[in-house]
Amino acid sequence: MAKNYEESVNSLNIIGNGTDITGDLNSNGDIRIDGSLKGNLVTQAKFVLGQTGKIKGEIKCKNAEISGIVEGILNVEDLLVLKSTAQIYGDIFTGKLLIEVGAVFSGNCNMSGNIKTE
């Protein structure tokens, strides 16, 4: 019984390529975006931004893997991975950071593990 509950909590939410969302997204499960989001994203789990994904807004999550474009603040509690195709224009607050060759980052980085709060 506990296994079924755990699986439902760790659900995967996918926003496909060609889908444009304006507004904030909140989830307890993993999120993958291959489309675009103009708004803030909050998840207690992992966030993946695909190569075709674009976000203009603030991101708060446990772990993140970015391959697309982000314009805004990234708040990642544990590990942030910037893939070679990633383009980040904004500040990063994270516990750990891995940047692949080719990634673009323009902003400030704080690796104390403290999430930026308003």
C-alpha positions as CSV (number, residue, x, y, z in Angstrom):
1,M,0.0,0.0,0.0
2,A,2.8,2.5,0.9
3,K,4.5,1.7,-2.5
4,N,1.4,2.8,-4.4
5,Y,1.2,6.1,-2.4
6,E,4.9,6.7,-3.0
7,E,4.5,6.2,-6.8
8,S,1.6,8.7,-7.0
9,V,3.5,11.3,-5.1
10,N,6.6,11.0,-7.4
11,S,4.5,11.6,-10.6
12,L,6.1,13.0,-13.8
13,N,4.5,16.0,-15.3
14,I,5.5,16.8,-19.0
15,I,4.9,20.0,-20.9
16,G,5.6,19.1,-24.5
17,N,7.3,21.0,-27.3
18,G,4.9,23.5,-28.9
19,T,3.0,24.1,-25.6
20,D,3.1,27.6,-24.2
21,I,2.0,28.3,-20.7
22,T,1.5,31.7,-19.0
23,G,1.1,31.5,-15.2
24,D,2.7,29.7,-12.3
25,L,3.2,25.9,-12.0
26,N,3.3,24.2,-8.6
27,S,3.8,20.4,-8.1
28,N,5.0,17.8,-5.7
29,G,6.2,15.6,-8.5
30,D,8.9,15.7,-11.2
31,I,8.4,18.2,-14.0
32,R,9.8,18.2,-17.5
33,I,9.3,21.2,-19.8
34,D,10.1,21.0,-23.6
35,G,7.7,23.9,-24.4
36,S,7.7,27.4,-22.8
37,L,6.6,28.9,-19.5
38,K,6.2,32.6,-18.6
39,G,5.7,32.4,-14.9
40,N,7.2,30.8,-11.8
41,L,7.8,27.1,-11.3
42,V,7.8,25.4,-7.8
43,T,8.3,21.6,-7.3
44,Q,9.5,19.6,-4.3
45,A,11.2,17.1,-6.7
46,K,13.3,17.2,-9.9
47,F,12.9,19.7,-12.7
48,V,14.1,19.0,-16.3
49,L,14.2,21.7,-19.0
50,G,14.7,20.1,-22.4
51,Q,16.7,21.6,-25.3
52,T,13.6,23.2,-26.8
53,G,12.4,24.5,-23.4
54,K,12.2,28.1,-22.4
55,I,11.3,29.7,-19.1
56,K,11.0,33.3,-18.1
57,G,10.4,33.4,-14.4
58,E,11.7,32.0,-11.1
59,I,12.4,28.3,-10.5
60,K,12.4,26.6,-7.1
61,C,13.1,22.8,-7.0
62,K,15.1,20.1,-5.3
63,N,17.3,19.1,-8.3
64,A,17.4,20.5,-11.8
65,E,18.9,19.5,-15.2
66,I,18.8,22.4,-17.7
67,S,19.3,22.0,-21.5
68,G,17.2,25.0,-22.6
69,I,16.9,28.7,-21.9
70,V,16.1,30.3,-18.5
71,E,15.6,34.0,-17.9
72,G,15.2,34.4,-14.2
73,I,16.3,33.2,-10.8
74,L,17.2,29.5,-10.3
75,N,16.7,28.2,-6.7
76,V,17.9,24.6,-6.5
77,E,18.2,23.0,-3.1
78,D,20.6,20.2,-4.0
79,L,22.2,19.7,-7.5
80,L,21.9,21.9,-10.6
81,V,23.2,20.5,-13.9
82,L,23.7,22.9,-16.8
83,K,24.0,20.8,-20.0
84,S,26.1,22.0,-23.0
85,T,23.0,23.6,-24.7
86,A,21.9,25.5,-21.5
87,Q,21.5,29.3,-21.5
88,I,21.0,30.9,-18.1
89,Y,20.4,34.6,-17.8
90,G,19.9,35.3,-14.1
91,D,21.1,34.4,-10.7
92,I,21.7,30.9,-9.4
93,F,21.2,29.7,-5.8
94,T,22.2,26.1,-5.3
95,G,23.9,23.5,-3.1
96,K,26.0,21.9,-5.9
97,L,26.6,23.0,-9.5
98,L,27.8,21.0,-12.6
99,I,28.4,23.0,-15.8
100,E,29.1,21.2,-19.1
101,V,31.4,22.8,-21.7
102,G,29.3,25.0,-24.0
103,A,26.7,26.1,-21.5
104,V,26.1,29.9,-21.2
105,F,25.6,31.5,-17.8
106,S,25.3,35.2,-17.3
107,G,24.5,36.2,-13.6
108,N,25.6,35.6,-10.1
109,C,26.0,32.2,-8.4
110,N,25.6,31.4,-4.7
111,M,26.5,27.8,-3.7
112,S,25.8,28.0,0.0
113,G,22.8,25.8,-0.5
114,N,20.5,28.6,0.8
115,I,17.4,29.2,-1.2
116,K,16.8,32.9,-2.1
117,T,13.6,34.1,-0.3
118,E,11.6,37.3,-1.0
